[in-house]
């Protein structure tokens, strides 16, 4: 089990209540899954600063949309053959329009190679997705008032 740097996730909600999810393919086992945008904290960065930076890097959306409201979410997942168990803060970001165009702005080489796409989903659609990370994402949406 890996001990890695702390990370954050961002629950992005549009004016119609849809949630943005990113689709990734793990080349280690070809597992494909959906999860909110986010990533690791850089040295000296607060979780909120990381959430704002990561949102812009992964989606091109304004990091300023991330509000200082988060819930802790337990994670247990595998990536590139490594198991991670940790707690990540999930932040909330609201957008005034419907389905804002979310396109990567500053991916790493690994992200470029593993990114499959993204989509805006209703809570009902999220409940029907094949593989969701974390599997209990709907609980985090409810805790943040996004569902």
Residue pairs with C-beta under 8 A, 6 or more apart in sequence:
1 82
1 83
1 84
1 85
2 82
2 83
2 84
4 40
4 84
4 86
5 40
5 41
6 40
6 41
6 47
6 86
6 88
7 38
7 39
7 40
7 41
7 50
7 86
7 88
8 38
8 39
8 41
8 47
8 50
8 51
8 54
8 70
8 88
8 89
8 90
8 91
9 35
9 36
9 37
9 38
9 51
9 73
9 88
9 89
9 90
9 91
10 36
10 37
10 38
10 51
10 54
10 55
10 66
10 90
10 91
10 92
10 93
11 19
11 36
11 90
11 91
11 92
11 93
11 140
11 141
11 144
11 146
12 19
12 20
12 36
12 37
12 55
12 59
12 61
12 65
12 93
12 94
12 95
12 102
13 19
13 20
13 92
13 93
13 94
13 95
13 146
14 20
14 94
14 95
14 97
14 98
14 99
14 100
14 120
15 95
15 96
15 97
15 98
16 98
16 99
16 122
17 122
17 123
17 146
18 98
18 99
18 120
18 121
18 122
19 36
19 120
19 121
19 122
19 123
19 126
19 141
19 146
20 36
20 37
20 59
20 102
20 118
20 119
20 120
20 121
21 34
21 35
21 36
21 118
21 119
21 121
21 126
21 129
21 132
22 34
22 35
22 36
22 37
22 58
22 59
22 115
22 117
22 118
23 32
23 33
23 34
23 115
23 116
23 117
23 118
23 119
24 32
24 33
24 34
24 35
24 114
24 115
24 116
25 31
25 32
25 114
25 116
26 32
26 33
26 78
26 79
26 80
26 114
27 80
27 113
27 114
28 78
28 79
28 80
28 81
29 78
29 81
31 78
31 131
32 116
32 130
32 131
33 130
33 131
33 132
33 133
34 119
34 126
34 129
34 130
34 131
34 132
34 133
35 132
35 133
35 134
35 137
36 90
36 137
37 54
37 55
37 58
37 59
37 102
38 51
38 54
38 55
38 58
38 88
38 90
39 50
39 54
39 57
39 58
40 50
41 47
41 50
42 50
42 53
45 53
47 70
47 89
47 91
48 66
48 68
48 70
48 91
51 63
51 66
51 70
51 89
51 91
51 93
52 63
52 64
52 66
53 63
55 61
55 62
55 63
55 65
55 66
55 93
56 62
56 63
56 105
56 106
57 104
57 105
57 106
57 107
58 104
58 105
58 107
58 111
59 102
59 103
59 104
59 105
59 118
60 101
60 102
60 103
60 104
60 105
61 93
61 95
61 100
61 102
65 93
65 94
65 95
66 91
66 92
66 93
67 91
67 92
67 93
67 94
68 91
69 91
69 92
69 144
70 89
70 90
70 91
70 92
70 144
71 89
71 90
71 140
71 143
71 144
72 87
72 88
72 89
72 90
73 87
73 88
73 89
73 90
73 134
73 136
73 139
73 140
74 86
74 87
74 134
75 84
75 85
75 86
75 87
75 88
75 133
75 134
76 83
76 84
76 85
76 134
77 83
77 84
77 133
77 134
78 84
80 110
90 140
90 144
92 144
92 145
92 146
98 120
99 120
102 118
102 120
104 111
104 112
104 115
107 115
121 129
123 138
123 141
123 147
126 132
126 137
126 138
126 141
127 138
134 140
138 147
141 147
